[in-house]
Amino acid sequence: MESTRQKKVARLIQKELADIFIKKGNELAHGKLISITKVRVSPDLSFAKVFISIFPAAGQDDILKSIEEHNSRIRFDLGHKIRSQLRIVPEIAFHIDDSLDYIDKIDKLLKS
């Protein structure tokens, strides 16, 4: 169960990463929309698991690789944004959130 502090830090990271991806998302994935769907933070606030959704979904693996290659730069930018709120910038691991694909698949099955 997440503590109140974990939830606050997760919301802060989600908001700031969304801002980073709005400004620099075109460098990472030209012509794609990257959104941060959920952030989970470890109890010691040193690790953040970030779930992203990419639209359109074609080529998600390539975009995830590109984001992982730029992980240090993204973490650096995040550190500049949250340096007054957190002492340590957490390590970031990006994962694809496939819940929208799952919902779409269920919807297609129900319609057929």
N, C-alpha and C positions, 0 to 999 in steps of 0.2 A: 504494500500500500504506500502510495506516494505521500510525502509530507507536504504541508502548505508551502514550505520553502522550495521544495523541488518543483511544485506546480508553478510558483511564481517565476522561478528561474527558467523553466521550460517555456512559459509564455513569453518571457523577455527574449530568449534565444530565437523563438519562432518569429516574433515580430521583427527582430533585427536581421535575421537571415532572409526573411521575405523582402525586406528593403534592399539588401545586398543583391538578391537575385533579380529584383526589378531593375536595378541600375546596371548590373554586370551580367545579366542572364543571356544577353545577346552574344557575348563573347564565348560563353560556355555552350550554348545551344542556339544556333542561329535559326530563327523562325519558329522556335518552340516556346511554350509557356511552362515555366517551372514554378510550382507552388509547394509550399511547406505545409503538409497536412497534419503532422504530429511530431512532437519532440518529447522524448523520454530522457530524464536525467538521472544519473546514479545517485544513491544517497549521499555520497561525499562530494557531489557536484563536480567531479573531475572528468566525467564522460557523458556525452550526449549522443543519443541515437536519434537521427533526424530522418523522418519519412517524407519523401518527396513524390509529387505527382507530376507527370510530364504529359502535356497535350500539344499536338497529337501524339499518340502512343507509339508510333513507328520509330524504331531506332532507340528505344529507351536504354538498352545496355551500353550503346556507344556514348550516350550523353552521361550516364552514370560514371563511366570510365573517365570521361573528360572532367566531371565534377570532382572525382576522387584524385585526379592528377593535380587539380587546382585547390585541393583541400587545405594546404598550408596557407595559401593566399586568402582563402575564404575565412579561415580561422584568424588570420592576422587582421583582416577587415572587421571581423566580429569583435576582436579584442579592442580595437579602437572605439567601437560603438558602446561597449559595455564596461569599459575599464573603470568607470566611477561606481558601478553597482556590484561588480564581482572582483575578488582578489585574483582568482585563477580562471583563465579562459579554458573551458573544458575541451578535451579531445572530441572530435566530431567524426561520427561514422554515418555515412549516407546509405539509405535503403530505399528501394522503390516501394511505394504504397500501391498495392494492386486492388484495393477495395473498390475503386470506381470501375475497374474492369470486371470484377466479380459481380457488382450490381448490374452492369450492362449485360453480362452473360445470363444472369437470372432473369432479367427483364425480357431478353430475347426468347428464353425457354418458355416463359409464361405466355408470351404472345403467340408462340407456335403451337 
